[in-house]
Amino acid sequence: MKLIILFLNLTVIMAQALELPLMISDNMILQRDKPVRIWGWSSEKKVTVKFNGQTVDTDVTDGKWMVNLKPMQHHSKPLVMDITDGKDTKALQNILIGDVFFCAGQSNMEMRVTHSNDCKEIVKTSQNAQIRVCSSIITTAKTPQLKLKGFSGWHEASPASLAVSGVLPKRGFSGTAYSFARALHEQTNIPVGVMVSAWGGTTIEAFTDKETLAKYTNRPTILRGAKNVPSEVYNALVHPFTNFEVAGFVWYQGESNVSNTDYDHKVTLLRDRWRTLWNDNKKPFYMVQICPFNYGKKVNIEAFWKQQIAVAESDPLTHIARTEDIGNLKDIHPHNKKEVGSRLAALAAKQLKKIKK
């Protein structure tokens, strides 16, 4: 009898083979005004996706499938997405359409909203279903992954969700990313989603794929630790997102590369590669200038700032949030992330208006 029950259970599991990436789930925000890709895996032959008045069928090839939804205007009321392969059906709830941003970097991007002095008050008033947040759980991989190993889930912004939607289970969400989303929503009144892949102490090399690393003119910076093996953070925390349409990238990194004289070259390569991977060579790229800090006599932070600024000035779709007037020379993690987010939001709001024109 136990063998029969086990066989029946396995049969049910096999019949429910329809699988979605972790970031395609309840509460997500999809990018407005752009074709939107929905993808996954199935053991069946066809998959049908129904969403916001569109019905799209596609064949399953080698267990994989993808549909392209036509561009949609922003939508502030919850929508449902139905996905079926004929045997299994998934109904994703509470979906909005707005502007989505992929936010990455090291500790100042990761730093929890509750650890930022100027964010503590805004957390109390963070309840807003028009802002959605999520994070990938930090890990590495030897090769580019199609699936995330861990994910916080999409959450409506609230004091409770901001306390548990960070890059580790039950860790708080990024202060920079949340402050950016909140300030941008206040300016546009359009739903905003922020997806965070950040890890303290990482180099830009960790977020860069192997193909791009081969284009470096100098040797890559390699620091200790598995998280700083070149490309392995990219493989695990960036590559799985490349099919998910976004309005732009937010990059807050540089402290681990501050001694580099070729950082401008490295970040330009990363930006251009990410644009290629997301199939849009005009995808806006928003950088944060690293804040003032006493790195010691061997580091010329002003020379590093010039590199960051030069990258922004060389491309009309690259913008930098200047921070040389804020921070703490004794603390590499400045606690004024609300101001950083506000400056990023001002840049993004201006760029979004240009795109709409």
C-alpha positions as CSV (number, residue, x, y, z in Angstrom):
1,M,0.0,0.0,0.0
2,K,2.8,2.4,0.9
3,L,4.4,1.8,-2.5
4,I,1.2,2.5,-4.3
5,I,0.7,5.8,-2.4
6,L,4.4,6.8,-3.2
7,F,3.8,6.0,-6.9
8,L,0.6,8.1,-6.9
9,N,2.4,11.0,-5.2
10,L,5.2,10.9,-7.8
11,T,2.7,10.8,-10.6
12,V,1.0,14.0,-9.2
13,I,4.4,15.7,-9.0
14,M,5.3,14.8,-12.5
15,A,1.9,16.0,-13.8
16,Q,2.6,19.4,-12.1
17,A,5.8,20.0,-14.0
18,L,4.9,23.6,-15.0
19,E,7.7,25.8,-13.4
20,L,8.3,29.5,-13.3
21,P,11.4,31.5,-12.4
22,L,11.2,32.6,-8.8
23,M,10.8,36.3,-9.7
24,I,7.7,35.6,-11.9
25,S,5.3,35.4,-9.0
26,D,2.6,37.0,-7.0
27,N,3.0,40.7,-6.2
28,M,5.4,41.4,-9.0
29,I,5.5,44.5,-11.1
30,L,6.0,44.2,-14.9
31,Q,7.7,46.9,-17.0
32,R,5.3,49.3,-18.8
33,D,5.6,50.4,-22.4
34,K,8.0,47.5,-23.3
35,P,7.5,43.9,-24.6
36,V,7.5,41.7,-21.5
37,R,8.9,38.2,-21.5
38,I,7.3,35.5,-19.4
39,W,9.2,32.2,-19.4
40,G,9.6,28.9,-17.6
41,W,9.8,25.1,-17.9
42,S,7.3,22.4,-18.7
43,S,7.1,18.7,-19.6
44,E,4.1,19.4,-21.8
45,K,4.0,20.5,-25.5
46,K,2.4,24.0,-25.2
47,V,1.9,26.8,-22.7
48,T,-0.7,29.5,-22.7
49,V,-0.3,32.8,-20.9
50,K,-3.3,35.1,-20.3
51,F,-2.8,38.6,-18.9
52,N,-4.4,42.0,-19.1
53,G,-6.5,41.2,-22.2
54,Q,-3.7,39.3,-24.0
55,T,-3.6,35.5,-24.7
56,V,-0.4,34.1,-26.0
57,D,0.4,30.5,-26.9
58,T,3.8,29.0,-27.4
59,D,5.5,25.7,-28.0
60,V,7.7,24.0,-25.4
61,T,11.1,23.2,-26.7
62,D,13.5,21.0,-24.8
63,G,11.5,21.6,-21.7
64,K,11.7,25.4,-22.0
65,W,9.1,28.0,-23.1
66,M,8.8,31.8,-23.4
67,V,6.1,34.2,-24.5
68,N,6.3,37.8,-25.4
69,L,3.5,40.1,-24.2
70,K,2.9,43.3,-26.1
71,P,3.8,46.6,-24.5
72,M,1.3,47.7,-21.9
73,Q,0.5,51.0,-20.2
74,H,1.0,51.4,-16.5
75,H,-1.7,49.8,-14.4
76,S,-2.1,50.6,-10.7
77,K,-4.9,48.1,-9.9
78,P,-4.1,44.4,-9.2
79,L,-4.1,42.1,-12.2
80,V,-4.1,38.3,-12.4
81,M,-1.9,36.2,-14.8
82,D,-3.0,32.7,-15.7
83,I,-0.4,30.3,-17.1
84,T,-1.3,26.7,-18.1
85,D,0.4,23.9,-20.0
86,G,-2.8,21.9,-20.2
87,K,-2.1,19.8,-17.1
88,D,-1.0,22.4,-14.5
89,T,-2.2,25.9,-14.1
90,K,-0.7,28.8,-12.1
91,A,-2.7,31.9,-11.3
92,L,-0.4,34.8,-10.2
93,Q,-2.1,37.4,-8.1
94,N,-1.8,41.1,-7.4
95,I,0.4,42.1,-10.4
96,L,0.9,45.7,-11.3
97,I,2.5,47.4,-14.4
98,G,4.9,50.2,-13.9
99,D,8.7,50.8,-13.8
100,V,11.1,48.1,-12.7
101,F,14.8,48.6,-11.8
102,F,17.5,46.0,-11.3
103,C,19.7,47.3,-8.4
104,A,23.1,45.8,-7.8
105,G,26.4,46.5,-6.0
106,Q,28.2,45.9,-2.7
107,S,27.5,46.8,0.9
108,N,26.1,50.3,0.4
109,M,23.4,48.8,-1.9
110,E,22.8,45.9,0.4
111,M,22.7,48.0,3.6
112,R,19.4,47.6,5.3
113,V,16.8,50.3,5.4
114,T,16.6,50.0,9.2
115,H,20.3,50.7,9.5
116,S,20.1,54.0,7.7
117,N,19.5,56.9,10.1
118,D,17.5,59.0,7.7
119,C,15.4,56.0,6.6
120,K,14.0,55.0,10.1
121,E,11.2,57.6,10.0
122,I,10.1,56.8,6.4
123,V,9.9,53.1,7.2
124,K,7.1,53.9,9.6
125,T,5.1,55.3,6.7
126,S,6.2,52.8,4.1
127,Q,2.9,51.0,3.6
128,N,2.3,51.4,-0.1
129,A,0.9,48.7,-2.5
130,Q,2.3,50.7,-5.5
131,I,5.9,50.0,-4.4
132,R,7.1,46.4,-4.6
133,V,10.5,45.1,-3.4
134,C,12.4,41.9,-3.7
135,S,16.0,40.5,-3.4
136,S,17.9,37.5,-4.6
137,I,19.5,35.5,-1.8
138,I,23.3,35.8,-1.9
139,T,25.2,32.9,-3.3
140,T,27.7,32.1,-6.1
141,A,27.8,29.8,-9.1
142,K,30.5,28.4,-11.3
143,T,28.4,28.8,-14.5
144,P,25.6,31.2,-15.6
145,Q,22.4,30.0,-14.0
146,L,18.9,30.1,-15.4
147,K,17.3,29.8,-12.0
148,L,17.8,31.7,-8.8
149,K,18.8,29.5,-5.8
150,G,17.0,31.8,-3.4
151,F,14.6,34.7,-3.6
152,S,12.8,36.9,-1.0
153,G,9.6,37.0,-3.0
154,W,8.0,40.1,-4.2
155,H,6.4,42.2,-1.4
156,E,4.3,45.3,-1.2
157,A,6.3,47.9,0.7
158,S,5.4,48.0,4.4
159,P,7.2,48.1,7.7
160,A,6.9,44.4,8.0
161,S,8.0,43.5,4.5
162,L,11.0,45.9,4.5
163,A,12.2,44.0,7.6
164,V,12.4,40.6,5.9
165,S,12.9,41.1,2.1
166,G,16.7,41.5,2.0
167,V,19.5,39.5,0.5
168,L,19.4,36.9,3.3
169,P,16.3,35.3,4.8
170,K,14.6,37.6,7.3
171,R,17.1,40.4,6.7
172,G,16.0,44.0,6.0
173,F,15.6,45.4,2.5
174,S,18.1,47.8,0.8
175,G,17.8,51.3,2.1
176,T,19.1,52.8,-1.1
177,A,16.8,50.8,-3.3
178,Y,13.7,51.4,-1.2
179,S,14.4,55.1,-0.8
180,F,14.9,55.3,-4.6
181,A,11.6,53.6,-5.3
182,R,9.7,55.7,-2.8
183,A,11.1,59.0,-4.1
184,L,10.5,58.0,-7.7
185,H,6.9,56.9,-7.0
186,E,6.3,60.3,-5.3
187,Q,7.4,62.0,-8.5
188,T,5.7,59.8,-11.1
189,N,2.7,58.3,-9.3
190,I,3.4,55.2,-11.3
191,P,4.0,51.8,-9.7
192,V,7.7,51.1,-9.0
193,G,9.4,47.7,-8.5
194,V,13.0,47.3,-7.3
195,M,14.9,44.0,-7.6
196,V,18.1,43.8,-5.6
197,S,21.2,41.6,-6.1
198,A,23.8,43.0,-3.8
199,W,26.6,41.6,-1.6
200,G,28.9,43.5,0.7
201,G,32.6,43.5,0.0
202,T,32.3,42.4,-3.6
203,T,34.3,43.7,-6.6
204,I,33.0,44.7,-9.9
205,E,34.7,41.6,-11.3
206,A,32.3,39.4,-9.3
207,F,29.4,41.0,-11.2
208,T,31.0,40.7,-14.6
209,D,30.6,37.7,-16.9
210,K,33.6,35.8,-18.2
211,E,33.2,37.0,-21.8
212,T,33.4,40.6,-20.6
213,L,36.4,40.0,-18.3
214,A,38.3,38.8,-21.3
215,K,38.1,42.4,-22.6
216,Y,39.9,43.9,-19.6
217,T,43.1,45.8,-20.5
218,N,44.6,45.1,-17.0
219,R,44.4,42.2,-14.7
220,P,41.2,41.9,-12.7
221,T,41.0,42.9,-9.0
222,I,40.6,39.7,-7.0
223,L,40.0,39.8,-3.3
224,R,39.7,36.9,-0.8
225,G,36.5,35.0,-0.5
226,A,34.2,32.9,-2.7
227,K,32.0,35.9,-3.4
228,N,35.0,37.6,-5.2
229,V,35.8,34.8,-7.6
230,P,35.4,36.7,-10.9
231,S,32.0,36.2,-12.6
232,E,30.5,33.9,-9.9
233,V,28.2,36.5,-8.4
234,Y,27.1,37.4,-11.9
235,N,26.4,33.7,-12.6
236,A,24.1,33.3,-9.6
237,L,22.6,36.7,-9.0
238,V,22.5,38.6,-12.3
239,H,22.2,36.1,-15.2
240,P,18.9,34.7,-13.9
241,F,17.2,38.1,-14.3
242,T,18.3,38.9,-17.9
243,N,14.9,37.9,-19.4
244,F,13.0,40.1,-16.9
245,E,12.3,43.5,-18.6
246,V,13.4,46.6,-16.6
247,A,13.4,50.3,-17.0
248,G,17.0,50.6,-16.1
249,F,19.9,49.5,-13.8
250,V,21.0,51.1,-10.5
251,W,24.7,50.4,-9.7
252,Y,26.2,51.3,-6.3
253,Q,29.7,49.7,-6.1
254,G,33.3,50.8,-6.2
255,E,34.6,50.7,-2.6
256,S,36.3,47.3,-3.3
257,N,37.8,48.7,-6.5
258,V,38.7,52.2,-5.3
259,S,42.5,51.7,-5.9
260,N,41.8,50.8,-9.6
261,T,43.0,53.3,-12.3
262,D,40.9,51.5,-14.9
263,Y,37.5,51.4,-13.1
264,D,36.0,53.6,-15.8
265,H,36.9,50.9,-18.4
266,K,35.5,48.1,-16.2
267,V,32.1,49.7,-15.4
268,T,31.7,50.7,-19.0
269,L,32.2,47.1,-20.1
270,L,29.7,45.9,-17.4
271,R,27.1,48.5,-18.4
272,D,27.4,47.7,-22.1
273,R,27.3,43.9,-21.5
274,W,24.2,44.2,-19.3
275,R,22.5,46.2,-22.0
276,T,23.3,43.5,-24.5
277,L,22.0,40.8,-22.2
278,W,18.8,42.6,-21.6
279,N,18.5,43.2,-25.4
280,D,18.4,47.0,-25.2
281,N,21.5,49.1,-25.9
282,K,19.7,52.2,-24.7
283,K,18.8,50.9,-21.2
284,P,19.5,53.7,-18.7
285,F,22.3,53.0,-16.2
286,Y,22.2,54.9,-12.9
287,M,25.4,55.0,-10.8
288,V,26.1,56.2,-7.3
289,Q,29.3,58.0,-6.7
290,I,31.0,56.3,-3.7
291,C,30.9,58.6,-0.6
292,P,33.9,60.3,1.0
293,F,35.9,58.0,3.2
294,N,39.4,57.9,4.6
295,Y,40.9,55.0,2.5
296,G,44.4,55.9,3.5
297,K,47.3,57.6,1.7
298,K,47.6,55.0,-1.1
299,V,44.1,55.8,-2.4
300,N,43.2,58.9,-4.3
301,I,39.5,59.0,-4.0
302,E,39.2,62.1,-6.1
303,A,40.8,60.4,-9.0
304,F,38.4,57.5,-8.6
305,W,35.5,59.9,-8.6
306,K,36.7,61.4,-11.8
307,Q,36.6,57.9,-13.4
308,Q,33.0,57.4,-12.2
309,I,31.9,60.9,-13.5
310,A,33.7,60.3,-16.8
311,V,31.6,57.2,-17.5
312,A,28.4,59.2,-16.9
313,E,29.6,62.1,-19.1
314,S,30.5,59.8,-21.9
315,D,27.0,58.4,-22.5
316,P,23.7,60.3,-22.5
317,L,21.9,57.3,-20.9
318,T,24.3,56.9,-18.0
319,H,23.7,59.1,-14.9
320,I,25.5,59.5,-11.6
321,A,24.1,60.5,-8.3
322,R,26.8,62.7,-6.8
323,T,27.6,62.1,-3.1
324,E,30.9,64.0,-2.4
325,D,28.9,66.3,-0.1
326,I,27.5,63.6,2.1
327,G,28.9,60.7,4.0
328,N,31.3,60.2,6.9
329,L,35.1,60.0,6.5
330,K,35.2,57.5,9.4
331,D,32.4,55.2,8.1
332,I,32.5,53.5,4.7
333,H,28.8,52.9,5.1
334,P,27.1,56.4,5.3
335,H,23.7,56.4,7.0
336,N,21.9,58.8,4.7
337,K,20.6,56.4,2.2
338,K,17.3,58.4,1.9
339,E,19.3,61.2,0.3
340,V,21.1,58.8,-2.0
341,G,17.8,57.3,-3.1
342,S,16.3,60.8,-3.7
343,R,19.1,61.8,-5.9
344,L,18.8,58.6,-7.9
345,A,15.1,59.1,-8.3
346,A,15.5,62.7,-9.6
347,L,17.8,61.3,-12.3
348,A,15.4,58.5,-13.2
349,A,12.3,60.7,-13.2
350,K,14.0,63.1,-15.6
351,Q,15.1,60.2,-17.9
352,L,11.6,58.6,-17.9
353,K,10.1,61.9,-19.0
354,K,12.5,62.0,-21.9
355,I,11.6,58.4,-22.9
356,K,7.9,59.2,-22.8
357,K,8.4,62.2,-25.2
